Amino acid sequence: MRQVKPLTQIEMEVLTRLFHDYMTIGGMPAVVNHYVTNNNFSGTLQLQRQLLADYEEDITKYAEGLDNGRIKSIYNHISVFLAQDNKKFQITKVAKGARNREYTGTVEWLSDAGVVNICYCLDQVALPLKGNYNPKAFKLYYKDTGLLIASLDEEAQEDLRANKNFNAYKGAIYENVIADMLVKQGYHLYFYKNEKSTLEMDFFVRDRESLIPVEVKVTDNATKSLNKLIDDNEHFQDIRYGIKFCQKNIGYNGKFYTFPYFLAFLLRRFLQQH
């Protein structure tokens, strides 16, 4: 990865298959142990569903000083909003008449409890990242992608487990797993979308000198937003290059680096050695 040297076809195939298994089962110890012991997915979904139920029970037990019903409402809508095209979480749509001020602290409670990762929308694409975001505009991702899959309807789960058809869920599963890998490396999560939805980017990180847009692509379609952010030096002066995670091999086209999804956990190390 540091040498930007493509993997062999065999390496790509094997690592992609293992990564798909990881996305399906997630990283919760009990689920992983069951999968490793039995060498198949049998029984893992039941364990994941039990974990989802346990989290909901914990909300009822430990959400002191906050309306646990509102926290549960947020919790139960995570996958609903991730299924939408823009994936932005909207408090006003979790219940009839819901208002943002009534849900103050609920999202933060779920984050502090280790249930979700919060990705905030930047006010402008510029450094510094902290202090340059809107705390009322955000996306919510599960900390464990296996739990996201377990929260879907049974037909979607069957499709994912049997056919590995991760592309069907509007990129949410790939975004979710990349988000968690970024958080585990110590990154805070930020995205950007302008008012006209003509420019958007999934994540942003930084190195010592520059702001780095990170795009997560389900297909190999054109990367208009990524190219614009890199090319428009007048409006995006802090950006010098970008990162694209997709189902492609390691490469560099002079503007952005391309990496397969399963290498996202090495991004910080790559940027430090870059």
ChimeraX attribute file (.defattr): number of C-alpha atoms within 10 A of each C-alpha:
attribute: neighborCount
match mode: 1-to-1
recipient: residues
	/A:1	14
	/A:2	13
	/A:3	10
	/A:4	14
	/A:5	11
	/A:6	15
	/A:7	15
	/A:8	9
	/A:9	9
	/A:10	9
	/A:11	11
	/A:12	17
	/A:13	12
	/A:14	10
	/A:15	15
	/A:16	16
	/A:17	13
	/A:18	12
	/A:19	15
	/A:20	19
	/A:21	18
	/A:22	16
	/A:23	23
	/A:24	25
	/A:25	25
	/A:26	23
	/A:27	16
	/A:28	16
	/A:29	9
	/A:30	12
	/A:31	21
	/A:32	17
	/A:33	13
	/A:34	17
	/A:35	17
	/A:36	10
	/A:37	9
	/A:38	12
	/A:39	10
	/A:40	11
	/A:41	17
	/A:42	10
	/A:43	12
	/A:44	22
	/A:45	21
	/A:46	12
	/A:47	17
	/A:48	22
	/A:49	16
	/A:50	14
	/A:51	17
	/A:52	19
	/A:53	12
	/A:54	12
	/A:55	18
	/A:56	18
	/A:57	13
	/A:58	14
	/A:59	22
	/A:60	15
	/A:61	10
	/A:62	12
	/A:63	17
	/A:64	10
	/A:65	7
	/A:66	16
	/A:67	15
	/A:68	19
	/A:69	14
	/A:70	20
	/A:71	21
	/A:72	19
	/A:73	15
	/A:74	21
	/A:75	23
	/A:76	14
	/A:77	18
	/A:78	21
	/A:79	22
	/A:80	14
	/A:81	19
	/A:82	24
	/A:83	17
	/A:84	14
	/A:85	11
	/A:86	15
	/A:87	20
	/A:88	19
	/A:89	24
	/A:90	17
	/A:91	21
	/A:92	13
	/A:93	13
	/A:94	19
	/A:95	12
	/A:96	7
	/A:97	8
	/A:98	14
	/A:99	14
	/A:100	11
	/A:101	8
	/A:102	13
	/A:103	17
	/A:104	13
	/A:105	15
	/A:106	21
	/A:107	21
	/A:108	15
	/A:109	18
	/A:110	22
	/A:111	17
	/A:112	11
	/A:113	14
	/A:114	13
	/A:115	19
	/A:116	21
	/A:117	23
	/A:118	24
	/A:119	23
	/A:120	22
	/A:121	26
	/A:122	25
	/A:123	17
	/A:124	16
	/A:125	25
	/A:126	17
	/A:127	17
	/A:128	13
	/A:129	18
	/A:130	9
	/A:131	10
	/A:132	16
	/A:133	20
	/A:134	13
	/A:135	13
	/A:136	13
	/A:137	18
	/A:138	22
	/A:139	22
	/A:140	26
	/A:141	28
	/A:142	25
	/A:143	24
	/A:144	21
	/A:145	26
	/A:146	25
	/A:147	25
	/A:148	24
	/A:149	27
	/A:150	24
	/A:151	20
	/A:152	15
	/A:153	9
	/A:154	12
	/A:155	8
	/A:156	17
	/A:157	19
	/A:158	14
	/A:159	13
	/A:160	20
	/A:161	18
	/A:162	10
	/A:163	9
	/A:164	16
	/A:165	14
	/A:166	21
	/A:167	14
	/A:168	14
	/A:169	18
	/A:170	17
	/A:171	19
	/A:172	25
	/A:173	25
	/A:174	21
	/A:175	23
	/A:176	22
	/A:177	25
	/A:178	25
	/A:179	28
	/A:180	22
	/A:181	19
	/A:182	20
	/A:183	16
	/A:184	12
	/A:185	14
	/A:186	10
	/A:187	15
	/A:188	18
	/A:189	22
	/A:190	25
	/A:191	23
	/A:192	23
	/A:193	19
	/A:194	14
	/A:195	8
	/A:196	7
	/A:197	9
	/A:198	9
	/A:199	14
	/A:200	20
	/A:201	20
	/A:202	21
	/A:203	24
	/A:204	23
	/A:205	21
	/A:206	18
	/A:207	11
	/A:208	7
	/A:209	10
	/A:210	16
	/A:211	22
	/A:212	24
	/A:213	28
	/A:214	23
	/A:215	24
	/A:216	24
	/A:217	21
	/A:218	20
	/A:219	11
	/A:220	9
	/A:221	7
	/A:222	9
	/A:223	13
	/A:224	11
	/A:225	16
	/A:226	23
	/A:227	15
	/A:228	13
	/A:229	24
	/A:230	20
	/A:231	16
	/A:232	12
	/A:233	12
	/A:234	8
	/A:235	14
	/A:236	17
	/A:237	16
	/A:238	19
	/A:239	21
	/A:240	18
	/A:241	19
	/A:242	22
	/A:243	22
	/A:244	23
	/A:245	23
	/A:246	19
	/A:247	18
	/A:248	17
	/A:249	18
	/A:250	21
	/A:251	18
	/A:252	15
	/A:253	7
	/A:254	8
	/A:255	14
	/A:256	20
	/A:257	16
	/A:258	21
	/A:259	23
	/A:260	19
	/A:261	24
	/A:262	21
	/A:263	16
	/A:264	20
	/A:265	18
	/A:266	14
	/A:267	18
	/A:268	17
	/A:269	12
	/A:270	15
	/A:271	14
	/A:272	10
	/A:273	9
	/A:274	9
